[in-house]
Each structure stands twice: as C-alpha cells, then as structure tokens.
C-alpha cells in the first residue's frame, strides 16, 4: 500500500507541475484566491459482516485554503489550490466487540481544475468549475498514540461568484462539493490494535462546503 501511495503522489504532483507550468506560460491574468468556509457533517459507514463494520460521521468545521488562478482567456481559468481541514470523527465499529471512539482527522486537498466565468458586464462575476487531485488524510487514535495516513484520489465541484470592490480586490461567495474516493477505512484507521485490527473496507467522503474568501487580481 505504501508503494502505491508513493506512486500516486508522484503522478499527481507531476500532473500539477506540468499543467501549472503550461497554463502560466499562456496566462493573460493571474489571481490569488484565499478561501475560508464551513464544511457540513459527513456520514461514513461500511458493513462487511457482523464482525466487520463501522458507522459514524466526520464532524463539520472550519476549512481554509489558498489558490493560484491563471486565465488564458477572459472567461476561462485554471486554478491550482490547497485546502486544509481538521475535524473529529465519532465512530462506532467492531473490534473484539462493539466500540465507540472519537478520532482526530487532518485532511489536506491538493487540486487542479478549470473555472468557467459568466460575464455580466458589471462587478458581479458568476462562475462554475470542477477539479481533481489528491487528498492526504491523517487519522489519529489518541488512546494508543498512533497516527495513520494515506493519499487518495479526490475531486470537487463548485459554483460561486466574485463581487469586485475594485479592479484588484473582490469578495468570493462559493459552494463546494468535495469528495475523496475510498478515503476512510476501518482496517487502516479505526482499529485499536493498529493496522491489522478493525474493518478492512472503505467509505467515500462527500463534503458540502459553504463560504468564500477574497480574490486578488495580480495582472494588469
């Protein structure tokens, strides 16, 4: 698993570097985006048999991030961004009997994607976009002082609008749907005895995120 994770990291970083370099060389404008938002609770569960299951949620909370956006043309953009969220996860699972535990989770998204802007001729600039990349997740079991982690494929969808106060500074209002495919697994994360204990199946995360931030036009 570690070998597969390392290969995935290398592939994603290579794609991000090539896409970022290519877009930067053709960009007409560059924007720096700062994000602050609130993510809603997300239920996670997996059932394999009566002695192999878990059920719980990832609690909602504050999410922050930063993005660099390149506009080759006025209505199209490529954005590379980093998002971070720390959360708690109350989980009920089976490991030599049913157990309840609260885990600490750190989620780091590295994404690249495209934005489509809809010109209104004024200060309001609606947009929609999609992205893909990786989520690096770390889950801590405080009872045994262990932390396990993995890198999983992630994707996101968003709709929002920029409200420009000046030609250089604007307010962002945005709704995101973020997902990390097969990101939360019992065998790797929830077992009290380490990697070999607990559930071996996985659950996909879906996070609704509401917020926005600021955008800064660094072009002419």
CORMO-V114589 format. One record per backbone hydrogen bond with DSSP energy under -1.0 kcal/mol. CO is the residue of the C=O (numbers start at 1). NH is the residue of the N-H. E is the energy in kcal/mol with one decimal. If there is no record, write none. Layout:
# CORMO-V114589
CO & NH & E
CO & NH & E
This chain:
# CORMO-V114589
1 & 5 & -2.5
2 & 6 & -2.2
3 & 7 & -2.0
4 & 8 & -2.3
5 & 9 & -2.3
6 & 10 & -2.1
7 & 11 & -2.4
8 & 12 & -2.5
9 & 13 & -2.5
10 & 14 & -2.1
11 & 15 & -2.3
12 & 16 & -2.5
13 & 17 & -2.3
14 & 18 & -2.5
15 & 19 & -2.6
16 & 20 & -2.5
17 & 21 & -2.6
18 & 22 & -2.4
19 & 23 & -2.3
20 & 24 & -2.5
21 & 25 & -1.7
23 & 26 & -1.0
29 & 71 & -2.7
30 & 218 & -3.0
31 & 69 & -3.2
32 & 216 & -2.5
33 & 67 & -2.7
34 & 214 & -1.7
35 & 65 & -1.8
36 & 212 & -2.6
37 & 63 & -2.5
38 & 210 & -2.6
39 & 61 & -1.5
42 & 58 & -2.9
44 & 56 & -2.5
46 & 54 & -2.2
49 & 52 & -2.4
52 & 48 & -2.7
52 & 49 & -1.3
53 & 94 & -1.7
54 & 46 & -2.4
55 & 92 & -3.1
56 & 44 & -2.1
58 & 42 & -2.0
61 & 39 & -3.0
63 & 37 & -2.3
64 & 84 & -2.9
65 & 35 & -2.6
66 & 82 & -2.8
67 & 33 & -3.0
68 & 80 & -2.4
69 & 31 & -2.9
70 & 78 & -2.8
71 & 28 & -3.1
71 & 29 & -1.1
75 & 117 & -2.5
77 & 115 & -2.5
78 & 70 & -3.3
79 & 113 & -2.1
80 & 68 & -2.8
81 & 111 & -2.4
82 & 66 & -2.2
83 & 109 & -2.7
84 & 64 & -2.0
85 & 107 & -3.2
87 & 105 & -3.3
88 & 59 & -2.7
89 & 103 & -2.3
90 & 57 & -1.5
91 & 101 & -2.5
92 & 55 & -2.4
93 & 99 & -3.4
97 & 95 & -2.7
99 & 93 & -2.4
101 & 91 & -3.3
103 & 89 & -2.6
104 & 140 & -3.1
105 & 87 & -2.8
106 & 138 & -2.2
107 & 85 & -2.3
108 & 136 & -3.2
109 & 83 & -2.1
110 & 134 & -2.4
111 & 81 & -2.6
112 & 132 & -2.4
113 & 79 & -2.7
114 & 130 & -1.6
115 & 77 & -1.9
116 & 128 & -1.6
123 & 164 & -2.4
125 & 162 & -2.1
126 & 118 & -2.6
127 & 160 & -2.3
128 & 116 & -3.1
129 & 158 & -2.2
130 & 114 & -1.7
131 & 156 & -2.2
132 & 112 & -2.7
133 & 154 & -2.0
134 & 110 & -2.8
135 & 152 & -2.5
136 & 108 & -2.0
137 & 150 & -2.0
138 & 106 & -2.6
139 & 148 & -2.3
140 & 104 & -1.8
141 & 146 & -1.5
146 & 141 & -2.8
148 & 139 & -2.9
150 & 137 & -2.6
152 & 135 & -2.8
153 & 181 & -2.3
154 & 133 & -2.2
155 & 179 & -2.6
156 & 131 & -2.3
157 & 177 & -2.6
158 & 129 & -2.3
159 & 175 & -2.7
160 & 127 & -2.7
161 & 173 & -2.2
162 & 125 & -2.6
163 & 171 & -2.8
168 & 217 & -2.6
169 & 165 & -1.8
169 & 166 & -1.9
170 & 215 & -2.5
171 & 163 & -2.8
172 & 213 & -1.8
173 & 161 & -2.3
174 & 211 & -2.4
175 & 159 & -1.9
176 & 209 & -2.6
177 & 157 & -2.1
178 & 207 & -3.4
179 & 155 & -2.3
180 & 205 & -1.9
184 & 203 & -2.1
185 & 189 & -1.9
186 & 190 & -1.4
186 & 191 & -1.0
191 & 194 & -1.0
194 & 197 & -1.2
199 & 187 & -2.0
201 & 186 & -1.7
203 & 184 & -2.0
207 & 178 & -2.7
208 & 40 & -2.8
209 & 176 & -2.8
210 & 38 & -2.7
211 & 174 & -3.1
212 & 36 & -2.2
213 & 172 & -2.9
214 & 34 & -2.9
215 & 170 & -2.4
216 & 32 & -2.4
